[in-house]
Amino acid sequence: MTKKIESGETESPYLRGQGAAAKYAQVSKRTISEWQARGIIPYLKPARKVCLFRKADIDAALGRYEVKGGFCGADLLGALAVAVVVASLIVSWWAR
């Protein structure tokens, strides 16, 4: 399916090249290259110097990195600090 945009041209579901894919995903071209090498995102190679990426495939790859709930790094450090304080209180209470 393609959408009509205001200029009258059709919007393609494909992105041409690592630069366009990186801009769409808001990551570096190096990240796109690594994802290609690791098989995280599939791509089409219709010609020697042309790589096409499906927008849906990039969205799916980004979805794999979505963090749902749980701790982020700052939360984990805060929880660790609380654990250290609690442990020191227990040790000082036990040493009475």
DSSP file (Angstrom, degrees, kcal/mol; ACC not computed):
  #  RESIDUE AA STRUCTURE BP1 BP2  ACC     N-H-->O    O-->H-N    N-H-->O    O-->H-N    TCO  KAPPA ALPHA  PHI   PSI    X-CA   Y-CA   Z-CA
    1    1 A M              0   0    0      0, 0.0     2,-0.4     0, 0.0     0, 0.0   0.000 360.0 360.0 360.0 138.7    0.0    0.0    0.0
    2    2 A T        -     0   0    0     10,-0.1     2,-0.3    11,-0.0    10,-0.1  -0.926 360.0-137.2-123.2 151.5    1.2    3.5   -0.8
    3    3 A K  E     -A   11   0A   0      8,-0.7     8,-2.6    -2,-0.4     2,-0.4  -0.809  17.9-123.5-105.2 146.0    0.0    6.8    0.5
    4    4 A K  E     -A   10   0A   0     -2,-0.3     2,-0.2     6,-0.2     6,-0.2  -0.737  26.7-158.0 -84.3 133.6   -0.5    9.9   -1.5
    5    5 A I    >   -     0   0    0      4,-2.0     3,-2.3    -2,-0.4     0, 0.0  -0.683  33.8 -95.6-107.0 168.6    1.5   12.9   -0.3
    6    6 A E  T 3  S+     0   0    0      1,-0.3    -1,-0.0    -2,-0.2    -2,-0.0   0.760 118.4  61.4 -57.7 -31.3    0.7   16.5   -1.1
    7    7 A S  T 3  S-     0   0    0      2,-0.1    -1,-0.3     1,-0.1     3,-0.1   0.571 115.2-110.4 -76.4  -5.2    3.0   16.9   -4.1
    8    8 A G  S <  S+     0   0    0     -3,-2.3     2,-0.1     1,-0.4    -2,-0.1   0.304  81.6 119.0  95.9 -10.2    1.1   14.2   -5.9
    9    9 A E        -     0   0    0      1,-0.1    -4,-2.0    -5,-0.0    -1,-0.4  -0.472  67.2-111.9 -83.7 160.6    3.9   11.6   -5.7
   10   10 A T  E     -A    4   0A   0     -6,-0.2     2,-0.5    -2,-0.1    -6,-0.2  -0.750  23.4-125.6 -94.1 142.8    3.4    8.3   -4.0
   11   11 A E  E     -A    3   0A   0     -8,-2.6    -8,-0.7    -2,-0.4    -1,-0.0  -0.757  27.5-135.9 -86.9 125.9    5.3    7.6   -0.8
   12   12 A S        -     0   0    0     -2,-0.5   -10,-0.1     2,-0.2    -1,-0.0  -0.516   9.4-139.3 -82.8 146.9    7.3    4.3   -1.0
   13   13 A P  S    S+     0   0    0      0, 0.0    42,-2.7     0, 0.0    43,-0.4   0.461  84.8  80.5 -78.7   0.4    7.4    1.7    1.7
   14   14 A Y  E     -B   54   0B   0     40,-0.2     2,-0.4    41,-0.1    40,-0.2  -0.773  66.4-150.5-109.4 151.8   11.1    1.4    0.9
   15   15 A L  E     -B   53   0B   0     38,-2.8    38,-2.6    -2,-0.3     2,-0.7  -0.967  17.8-135.4-117.0 137.2   14.1    3.5    1.8
   16   16 A R  E  >  -B   52   0B   0     -2,-0.4     4,-0.5    36,-0.2    36,-0.2  -0.836  63.2  -8.9 -99.9 115.0   17.1    3.6   -0.5
   17   17 A G  H  > S-     0   0    0     34,-2.9     4,-1.9    -2,-0.7     5,-0.2   0.100  83.0 -79.3  91.1 161.1   20.5    3.3    1.1
   18   18 A Q  H  > S+     0   0    0      1,-0.2     4,-2.8     2,-0.2     5,-0.2   0.839 124.5  59.1 -65.4 -34.2   21.9    3.1    4.6
   19   19 A G  H  > S+     0   0    0      2,-0.2     4,-2.2     1,-0.2    -1,-0.2   0.924 107.9  43.8 -62.9 -45.1   21.8    6.9    5.0
   20   20 A A  H  X S+     0   0    0     -4,-0.5     4,-2.2     2,-0.2    -1,-0.2   0.892 115.1  49.5 -67.1 -39.6   18.0    7.0    4.4
   21   21 A A  H  X S+     0   0    0     -4,-1.9     4,-2.4     2,-0.2    -2,-0.2   0.902 111.6  49.1 -66.0 -40.5   17.5    4.0    6.7
   22   22 A A  H  X>S+     0   0    0     -4,-2.8     5,-2.0     2,-0.2     4,-1.2   0.900 111.4  49.0 -65.9 -41.0   19.6    5.6    9.4
   23   23 A K  H  <5S+     0   0    0     -4,-2.2    -2,-0.2    -5,-0.2    -1,-0.2   0.910 112.2  48.7 -64.6 -42.0   17.7    8.9    9.1
   24   24 A Y  H  <5S+     0   0    0     -4,-2.2    -2,-0.2     1,-0.2    -1,-0.2   0.911 118.5  39.1 -63.3 -43.6   14.4    7.1    9.3
   25   25 A A  H  <5S-     0   0    0     -4,-2.4    -1,-0.2    -5,-0.1    -2,-0.2   0.567 106.3-127.4 -84.1  -9.6   15.4    5.0   12.4
   26   26 A Q  T  <5S+     0   0    0     -4,-1.2     2,-0.2     1,-0.3    -3,-0.2   0.905  71.9 112.4  59.3  44.9   17.3    8.0   14.0
   27   27 A V  S   <S-     0   0    0     -5,-2.0    -1,-0.3    -6,-0.1    -2,-0.1  -0.777  73.1 -83.9-130.3 177.1   20.5    5.9   14.4
   28   28 A S     >  -     0   0    0     -2,-0.2     4,-1.7     1,-0.1     5,-0.1  -0.397  32.1-116.6 -81.8 162.3   23.9    6.1   12.7
   29   29 A K  H  > S+     0   0    0      1,-0.2     4,-2.5     2,-0.2     5,-0.1   0.834 117.8  60.0 -64.0 -31.3   24.8    4.6    9.4
   30   30 A R  H  > S+     0   0    0      2,-0.2     4,-2.5     1,-0.2    -1,-0.2   0.896 102.3  51.6 -62.9 -39.9   27.2    2.4   11.3
   31   31 A T  H  > S+     0   0    0      2,-0.2     4,-2.6     1,-0.2    -1,-0.2   0.920 109.6  49.2 -63.2 -43.9   24.3    1.0   13.3
   32   32 A I  H  X S+     0   0    0     -4,-1.7     4,-2.2     1,-0.2    -2,-0.2   0.916 110.8  51.0 -60.8 -42.8   22.4    0.1   10.1
   33   33 A S  H  X S+     0   0    0     -4,-2.5     4,-2.3     2,-0.2    -2,-0.2   0.910 111.1  47.5 -61.1 -43.1   25.5   -1.5    8.8
   34   34 A E  H  X S+     0   0    0     -4,-2.5     4,-2.4     2,-0.2     6,-0.2   0.902 110.1  52.4 -65.4 -40.8   25.9   -3.6   11.9
   35   35 A W  H  X>S+     0   0    0     -4,-2.6     5,-2.3     1,-0.2     6,-1.0   0.878 110.0  49.6 -62.9 -36.7   22.2   -4.6   11.8
   36   36 A Q  H ><5S+     0   0    0     -4,-2.2     3,-1.0     3,-0.2    -2,-0.2   0.947 111.9  47.2 -64.1 -48.2   22.7   -5.7    8.2
   37   37 A A  H 3<5S+     0   0    0     -4,-2.3    -2,-0.2     1,-0.3    -1,-0.2   0.859 115.1  45.8 -63.5 -36.3   25.7   -7.8    9.1
   38   38 A R  H 3<5S-     0   0    0     -4,-2.4    -1,-0.3    -5,-0.2    -2,-0.2   0.483 112.4-117.9 -86.8  -3.0   24.0   -9.4   12.1
   39   39 A G  T <<5S+     0   0    0     -3,-1.0    -3,-0.2    -4,-0.5    -4,-0.1   0.704  74.6 130.7  75.8  20.1   20.8  -10.1   10.2
   40   40 A I  S   <S+     0   0    0     -5,-2.3    -4,-0.2    -6,-0.2    -5,-0.1   0.886  74.5  30.8 -73.5 -39.1   18.7   -7.9   12.4
   41   41 A I  S    S-     0   0    0     -6,-1.0    -1,-0.2    -9,-0.2    -2,-0.2  -0.981  81.2-137.8-121.0 129.3   17.1   -6.1    9.4
   42   42 A P        -     0   0    0      0, 0.0    12,-0.4     0, 0.0     2,-0.3  -0.449  24.8-172.6 -75.2 157.1   16.6   -7.7    6.0
   43   43 A Y        -     0   0    0     10,-0.1     2,-0.4    -2,-0.1    10,-0.2  -0.978  20.9-124.3-147.7 159.0   17.4   -5.7    2.9
   44   44 A L  E     -C   52   0B   0      8,-2.8     8,-2.6    -2,-0.3     3,-0.1  -0.843  11.7-164.0-105.2 142.9   17.0   -6.0   -0.8
   45   45 A K  E     +     0   0B   0     -2,-0.4     6,-0.2     6,-0.2    -2,-0.0  -0.687  20.7 161.6-125.9  76.4   19.9   -5.7   -3.2
   46   46 A P  E    S+     0   0B   0      0, 0.0     2,-0.3     0, 0.0    -1,-0.1   0.727  71.1  15.6 -72.7 -20.1   18.4   -5.1   -6.6
   47   47 A A  E >  S-C   50   0B   0      3,-0.8     3,-1.2    -3,-0.1     0, 0.0  -0.929  90.0 -95.2-145.7 169.0   21.7   -3.8   -8.1
   48   48 A R  T 3  S+     0   0    0     -2,-0.3    -1,-0.1     1,-0.3     0, 0.0   0.866 122.1  26.5 -56.6 -42.1   25.3   -3.9   -7.1
   49   49 A K  T 3  S+     0   0    0     -3,-0.0     2,-0.5     2,-0.0    -1,-0.3   0.160 105.1  91.7-109.8  17.6   25.3   -0.4   -5.4
   50   50 A V  E <   - C   0  47B   0     -3,-1.2    -3,-0.8   -33,-0.1     2,-0.4  -0.958  45.5-179.8-121.2 128.1   21.7   -0.2   -4.4
   51   51 A C  E     -     0   0B   0     -2,-0.5   -34,-2.9    -6,-0.2     2,-0.4  -0.990   8.5-164.1-121.8 131.4   20.3   -1.4   -1.0
   52   52 A L  E     -BC  16  44B   0     -8,-2.6    -8,-2.8    -2,-0.4     2,-0.4  -0.951   1.6-166.2-117.1 137.4   16.6   -1.1   -0.2
   53   53 A F  E     -B   15   0B   0    -38,-2.6   -38,-2.8    -2,-0.4     2,-0.4  -0.966  19.6-128.8-120.2 136.0   15.2   -1.3    3.3
   54   54 A R  E  >  -B   14   0B   0    -12,-0.4     4,-1.7    -2,-0.4   -40,-0.2  -0.685  12.5-139.2 -80.9 135.7   11.5   -1.8    4.1
   55   55 A K  H  > S+     0   0    0    -42,-2.7     4,-2.5    -2,-0.4     5,-0.2   0.886 104.6  56.0 -60.5 -38.5   10.2    0.8    6.7
   56   56 A A  H  > S+     0   0    0    -43,-0.4     4,-2.1     1,-0.2    -1,-0.2   0.863 105.3  51.8 -63.0 -36.2    8.2   -2.0    8.4
   57   57 A D  H  > S+     0   0    0     -3,-0.2     4,-2.1     2,-0.2    -1,-0.2   0.881 110.3  48.2 -68.1 -37.8   11.4   -4.1    8.8
   58   58 A I  H  X S+     0   0    0     -4,-1.7     4,-2.5     2,-0.2    -2,-0.2   0.907 110.8  50.9 -68.4 -41.4   13.2   -1.1   10.4
   59   59 A D  H  X S+     0   0    0     -4,-2.5     4,-1.9     1,-0.2    -2,-0.2   0.902 110.7  49.5 -61.2 -40.2   10.2   -0.5   12.7
   60   60 A A  H  X S+     0   0    0     -4,-2.1     4,-1.1     2,-0.2    -2,-0.2   0.894 109.9  50.8 -65.7 -39.8   10.3   -4.2   13.7
   61   61 A A  H >X S+     0   0    0     -4,-2.1     3,-0.5     1,-0.2     4,-0.5   0.909 110.8  48.5 -64.5 -41.9   14.0   -4.0   14.4
   62   62 A L  H >< S+     0   0    0     -4,-2.5     3,-1.2     1,-0.2    -1,-0.2   0.858 104.6  60.8 -66.1 -33.8   13.5   -1.0   16.6
   63   63 A G  H >< S+     0   0    0     -4,-1.9     3,-1.3     1,-0.3    -1,-0.2   0.790  93.9  63.9 -62.8 -28.5   10.7   -2.8   18.4
   64   64 A R  H << S+     0   0    0     -4,-1.1    -1,-0.3    -3,-0.5    -2,-0.2   0.758 102.5  49.9 -66.2 -23.8   13.1   -5.5   19.5
   65   65 A Y  T << S+     0   0    0     -3,-1.2     2,-0.3    -4,-0.5    -1,-0.3   0.341  81.6 123.3 -97.4   6.1   15.0   -2.9   21.5
   66   66 A E    <   -     0   0    0     -3,-1.3     2,-0.6    -4,-0.1    -3,-0.0  -0.510  53.9-145.0 -71.6 132.0   12.0   -1.5   23.3
   67   67 A V        -     0   0    0     -2,-0.3     2,-0.7     3,-0.0    -2,-0.1  -0.876  11.2-163.3-100.1 121.7   12.2   -1.6   27.1
   68   68 A K        -     0   0    0     -2,-0.6    -2,-0.0     0, 0.0     0, 0.0  -0.904  53.6 -50.0-110.3 108.7    8.9   -2.3   28.8
   69   69 A G  S    S+     0   0    0     -2,-0.7     0, 0.0     1,-0.1     0, 0.0  -0.184  91.5  97.7  65.3-159.1    8.9   -1.5   32.5
   70   70 A G  S    S-     0   0    0     -3,-0.1     2,-0.3     5,-0.0    -1,-0.1  -0.200  82.3 -37.3  73.9-167.9   11.6   -2.7   34.7
   71   71 A F        -     0   0    0      4,-0.1     2,-0.2     3,-0.0     3,-0.0  -0.687  45.7-155.3 -94.1 142.6   14.7   -0.8   35.8
   72   72 A C     >  -     0   0    0     -2,-0.3     4,-2.3     1,-0.0     5,-0.2  -0.566  45.1 -89.5 -98.4 177.2   16.7    1.6   33.7
   73   73 A G  H  > S+     0   0    0      1,-0.2     4,-2.1    -2,-0.2     5,-0.2   0.891 127.4  48.3 -56.7 -44.4   20.3    2.2   34.6
   74   74 A A  H  > S+     0   0    0      1,-0.2     4,-2.1     2,-0.2    -1,-0.2   0.896 111.4  50.5 -65.8 -39.9   19.6    5.1   37.0
   75   75 A D  H  > S+     0   0    0      1,-0.2     4,-2.5     2,-0.2    -1,-0.2   0.893 109.3  51.9 -63.5 -39.1   16.9    3.1   38.8
   76   76 A L  H  X S+     0   0    0     -4,-2.3     4,-2.2     2,-0.2    -2,-0.2   0.900 109.2  49.0 -65.9 -40.8   19.3    0.2   39.2
   77   77 A L  H  X S+     0   0    0     -4,-2.1     4,-2.2     2,-0.2    -1,-0.2   0.899 111.6  50.0 -65.2 -39.5   21.9    2.4   40.7
   78   78 A G  H  X S+     0   0    0     -4,-2.1     4,-2.1     2,-0.2    -2,-0.2   0.912 111.0  48.6 -63.6 -43.0   19.4    3.9   43.1
   79   79 A A  H  X S+     0   0    0     -4,-2.5     4,-2.2     1,-0.2    -2,-0.2   0.878 110.8  51.6 -64.9 -37.8   18.2    0.4   44.1
   80   80 A L  H  X S+     0   0    0     -4,-2.2     4,-2.1     2,-0.2    -2,-0.2   0.901 108.5  50.8 -65.9 -40.6   21.8   -0.7   44.6
   81   81 A A  H  X S+     0   0    0     -4,-2.2     4,-2.1     1,-0.2    -2,-0.2   0.906 110.4  49.2 -63.0 -42.0   22.5    2.3   46.9
   82   82 A V  H  X S+     0   0    0     -4,-2.1     4,-2.6     1,-0.2    -1,-0.2   0.907 109.7  52.1 -63.5 -41.6   19.4    1.5   49.0
   83   83 A A  H  X S+     0   0    0     -4,-2.2     4,-2.5     1,-0.2    -2,-0.2   0.883 108.8  50.2 -62.8 -39.1   20.5   -2.1   49.3
   84   84 A V  H  X S+     0   0    0     -4,-2.1     4,-2.3     2,-0.2    -1,-0.2   0.913 111.5  48.1 -66.0 -42.6   24.0   -1.0   50.5
   85   85 A V  H  X S+     0   0    0     -4,-2.1     4,-2.2     2,-0.2    -2,-0.2   0.929 113.1  47.7 -63.7 -45.2   22.5    1.3   53.1
   86   86 A V  H  X S+     0   0    0     -4,-2.6     4,-2.3     1,-0.2    -2,-0.2   0.915 111.5  50.7 -62.6 -42.8   20.1   -1.5   54.3
   87   87 A A  H  X S+     0   0    0     -4,-2.5     4,-2.4     1,-0.2    -1,-0.2   0.904 109.9  49.5 -63.0 -40.9   22.9   -4.0   54.5
   88   88 A S  H  X S+     0   0    0     -4,-2.3     4,-2.4     1,-0.2    -1,-0.2   0.878 110.5  51.2 -67.5 -35.4   25.1   -1.6   56.5
   89   89 A L  H  X S+     0   0    0     -4,-2.2     4,-2.3     2,-0.2    -2,-0.2   0.904 110.5  48.8 -65.2 -40.7   22.2   -1.0   58.9
   90   90 A I  H  X S+     0   0    0     -4,-2.3     4,-2.5     2,-0.2    -2,-0.2   0.921 112.1  48.5 -64.7 -43.5   21.7   -4.7   59.4
   91   91 A V  H  X S+     0   0    0     -4,-2.4     4,-1.7     1,-0.2    -2,-0.2   0.919 112.8  47.5 -63.3 -43.9   25.4   -5.3   60.0
   92   92 A S  H  < S+     0   0    0     -4,-2.4     4,-0.3     1,-0.2    -1,-0.2   0.874 113.8  47.7 -67.5 -36.0   25.6   -2.5   62.6
   93   93 A W  H >< S+     0   0    0     -4,-2.3     3,-1.1     1,-0.2    -1,-0.2   0.891 111.9  50.1 -68.4 -39.6   22.4   -3.7   64.3
   94   94 A W  H 3< S+     0   0    0     -4,-2.5    -2,-0.2     1,-0.2    -1,-0.2   0.808 103.1  60.9 -69.2 -30.2   23.8   -7.3   64.4
   95   95 A A  T 3<        0   0    0     -4,-1.7    -1,-0.2     1,-0.2    -2,-0.2   0.517 360.0 360.0 -78.5  -4.3   27.1   -6.2   65.9
   96   96 A R    <         0   0    0     -3,-1.1    -1,-0.2    -4,-0.3    -2,-0.1   0.495 360.0 360.0 -57.4 360.0   25.4   -4.8   69.0
